Amino acid sequence: MSDTEVIEAIRRLQALQAGETPDNSETPREYINQLTPPIGTSFFKRQTVTIFDNEVFRGTFISTPLGDAVVQVQTVTWKVDIYTYVTGARPDQPQFEANGGSVMVVMVHSGHLSFDCRTGRSMYRVTAPTSVSAQKQLPPTGSGIKNEDYWNYSISYQEVMNMFNNGGNGSLNFDAKYKEDFSRKDPLTGVTLSNGVEFGTKFETFSEDLPAFNIAGVSIFRANTPDAFPAKFSFEANSAWILVDDLGVAANKKVEVEVDINRGV
């Protein structure tokens, strides 16, 4: 684990333990981030992108007599650490895919949100270009384990990647690993789509406090050729108050991010 990832692990644990958001139901049990290969590894790149920074979402009423009244729906901070790995073959090697080459993209989502009603949904979608395929979204729908008033989740990703060092002239096997355990009061969804991934939560609370949640998730993508990069990914947050029968107030915002690889230039 690099120094940056050690600091990030400490920050995430401290933020949850200190109750950085009003929802103190989310308590971490384990956090491991070993997604950065050793110093000197070739064709690896990490980007850290803040999609939204304390962004306020405002929406209009849907199919109600209140018409076009604008109200605040939620406030979101969403950050993504993006790791790209060229594996199996050098990016400048002819017949890249035929020689076992692929480009893996691992996205680690973090952040928090607060909601302005007690029943609603907050969903997050990452849409990939056609040259990049979605592999999985963690934790997946239905993986939570109910324990009294809480749902326990585990994000567990591990993959051995055949990578390069010594300026691309040597090789190494890198064991990429990420693990994050946490608990929360509402179940999560995580699905792989034909063109991306989607994750989030639907909630209903009878507490006097308005809901607030930490964002956690890992998205895995794969491309068959380095020519797919730079690639533009779309990050969209969609939120809604639910008043009755899925009617209420909806708001969404979208940001495009260019993801690139390290070609060793």
Residue pairs with C-beta under 8 A, 6 or more apart in sequence:
1 9
1 32
1 33
1 34
1 36
2 36
4 36
5 33
5 34
5 35
5 36
8 33
8 81
9 31
9 32
9 33
12 28
12 31
12 110
12 180
13 28
13 31
15 214
16 26
16 27
16 28
16 182
16 214
17 27
17 28
20 112
20 214
21 112
21 113
21 114
21 212
21 213
21 214
22 114
22 209
22 210
22 212
23 184
23 185
23 211
23 212
23 213
23 214
25 149
25 150
25 183
25 184
25 185
26 182
26 183
26 184
26 213
26 214
27 182
27 183
28 180
28 181
28 182
29 181
29 182
29 183
30 179
30 180
30 181
31 179
31 180
31 181
32 177
32 178
32 179
32 180
33 108
33 178
34 175
34 176
34 177
34 178
35 46
35 81
35 83
35 106
35 108
35 176
35 177
35 178
36 44
36 46
36 83
37 44
37 85
37 161
37 163
37 172
37 174
37 176
38 165
38 172
38 174
40 165
40 166
41 163
41 164
41 165
41 172
41 174
42 86
42 163
42 164
42 165
42 166
42 167
42 168
42 262
42 264
43 85
43 86
43 90
43 91
43 163
43 164
43 168
43 261
43 262
43 263
43 264
44 83
44 84
44 85
44 86
44 163
44 262
45 83
45 84
45 260
45 261
45 262
46 81
46 82
46 83
46 84
47 81
47 82
47 84
47 259
47 260
48 79
48 80
48 81
48 82
49 79
49 80
49 82
49 257
50 77
50 78
50 79
51 78
51 79
51 80
51 235
51 237
51 255
51 257
52 76
52 77
52 78
52 111
52 237
52 253
52 255
53 77
54 75
54 76
54 77
55 75
55 76
55 77
55 78
55 237
55 253
56 72
56 74
56 75
57 72
57 73
57 74
57 75
57 76
57 237
57 239
57 251
57 252
57 253
58 70
58 71
58 72
58 73
58 251
59 70
59 71
59 73
59 239
59 240
59 241
59 249
59 250
59 251
60 68
60 69
60 70
60 71
60 249
60 250
61 67
61 68
61 69
61 71
61 248
61 249
62 240
62 247
62 248
62 249
62 250
63 247
64 243
64 247
64 248
71 116
71 241
71 249
72 116
73 115
73 116
73 117
73 120
73 239
73 240
73 241
73 249
73 250
73 251
74 113
74 114
74 115
74 116
74 120
74 122
74 239
74 251
75 113
75 114
76 111
76 112
76 113
76 122
76 215
76 237
76 239
77 111
77 112
77 113
77 215
78 109
78 110
78 111
78 113
78 124
78 215
78 235
78 237
79 109
79 110
79 111
80 107
80 108
80 109
80 110
80 235
80 257
81 107
81 108
81 110
82 105
82 106
82 107
82 257
82 259
83 105
83 106
83 107
83 108
83 176
84 103
84 104
84 105
84 229
84 259
84 260
84 261
84 262
85 103
85 104
85 105
85 106
85 161
85 163
85 174
85 176
86 101
86 103
86 163
86 164
86 226
86 261
86 262
86 263
87 101
87 102
87 103
87 104
87 161
87 162
87 163
88 99
88 100
88 101
88 102
88 162
89 96
89 97
89 99
89 100
89 101
90 96
90 101
90 164
90 168
90 264
91 101
91 103
91 226
91 261
91 263
91 264
92 263
92 264
93 99
93 101
96 224
96 225
96 226
97 224
97 225
100 162
101 224
101 225
101 226
102 222
102 223
102 224
103 222
103 223
103 224
103 225
103 226
103 228
103 229
103 261
104 159
104 161
104 220
104 221
104 222
105 132
105 220
105 221
105 222
105 223
105 259
106 157
106 176
106 178
106 218
106 219
106 220
106 221
107 126
107 218
107 219
107 220
107 221
108 178
108 217
108 218
109 124
109 199
109 215
109 216
109 217
109 218
109 219
110 214
110 215
110 216
111 214
111 215
112 212
112 213
112 214
112 215
113 122
113 212
113 213
113 215
113 239
114 210
114 211
114 212
115 122
115 203
115 210
115 211
115 212
115 239
116 210
116 241
117 210
117 241
117 242
117 248
117 249
118 204
118 205
118 206
118 207
118 210
118 211
119 203
119 204
119 205
119 241
119 242
119 243
120 202
120 203
120 211
120 239
120 240
120 241
120 242
120 248
121 200
121 201
121 202
121 203
121 238
121 239
121 240
121 242
122 200
122 201
122 203
122 213
122 237
122 238
122 239
123 189
123 198
123 199
123 200
123 201
123 237
123 238
123 239
124 198
124 199
124 200
124 215
124 217
124 235
124 236
124 237
124 238
125 193
125 196
125 197
125 198
125 234
125 235
125 236
125 238
126 134
126 196
126 197
126 198
126 219
126 233
126 234
126 235
126 236
127 195
127 196
127 233
127 234
127 236
128 134
128 195
128 196
128 221
128 231
128 233
129 228
129 231
129 232
129 233
130 195
131 223
131 225
131 227
131 228
131 231
132 221
132 222
132 223
132 228
132 231
132 233
133 221
133 222
133 223
134 192
134 193
134 194
134 195
134 196
134 197
134 219
134 220
134 221
135 192
135 220
135 221
135 222
136 192
136 197
136 219
136 220
137 190
137 191
137 192
137 197
137 198
137 199
137 217
137 218
137 219
137 220
138 155
138 156
138 157
138 190
138 217
138 218
138 219
138 220
139 153
139 154
139 155
139 188
139 190
139 217
140 190
140 191
141 188
141 189
141 190
141 191
143 153
143 154
143 190
144 151
144 152
144 153
144 187
144 188
145 151
145 152
145 153
146 152
147 183
149 185
150 183
150 184
150 185
151 183
151 184
151 185
151 186
151 187
151 188
152 181
152 182
152 183
153 181
153 182
153 183
153 184
153 188
153 216
154 179
154 180
154 181
155 178
155 179
155 180
155 181
155 216
155 217
155 218
156 178
156 179
157 176
157 177
157 178
157 179
157 218
157 220
158 175
158 176
158 177
158 178
159 175
159 176
160 173
160 174
160 175
160 176
161 173
161 174
161 175
161 176
162 171
162 173
163 171
163 172
163 173
163 174
164 170
164 171
164 172
165 171
165 172
167 264
168 264
178 218
180 216
180 218
182 214
182 216
184 201
184 213
184 214
185 203
185 205
186 201
186 202
186 203
186 204
186 205
186 211
186 213
187 201
187 202
188 199
188 200
188 201
189 198
189 199
189 200
189 201
189 202
190 197
190 198
190 199
190 217
191 197
191 198
191 199
196 233
196 234
197 219
199 217
199 219
200 238
201 213
202 242
203 211
203 213
204 242
205 211
223 229
223 231
226 261
226 263
229 259
229 260
229 261
230 258
230 259
230 260
231 258
231 259
231 260
232 256
232 257
232 258
232 259
233 256
233 257
233 258
233 259
234 254
234 255
234 256
234 257
235 254
235 255
235 256
235 257
236 252
236 253
236 254
236 255
237 252
237 253
237 254
238 250
238 251
238 252
239 250
239 251
239 252
240 248
240 249
240 250
240 251
241 248
241 249
241 250
242 248
243 249
